[in-house]
Amino acid sequence: ESKKLKFKVRYRNRCRLCGRARGYLRKFGVCRLCFRELALKGEIPGVRKASW
């Protein structure tokens, strides 16, 4: 549930898609799990699996 927080220091970044608080990637606004799914589907422009 999204309650109004009294203290700003208690604020925690959450994934836009699933609401997960851990493994959050600031640049994309999603957690690592959702990021991986989106990247594999090709839904994040400029992101592809590394190979060298």
Secondary structure, DSSP 8 states (H G I E B T S, - for coil): -----S-GGG-----TTT---SSEETTTTEEHHHHHHHHHHT-STT------
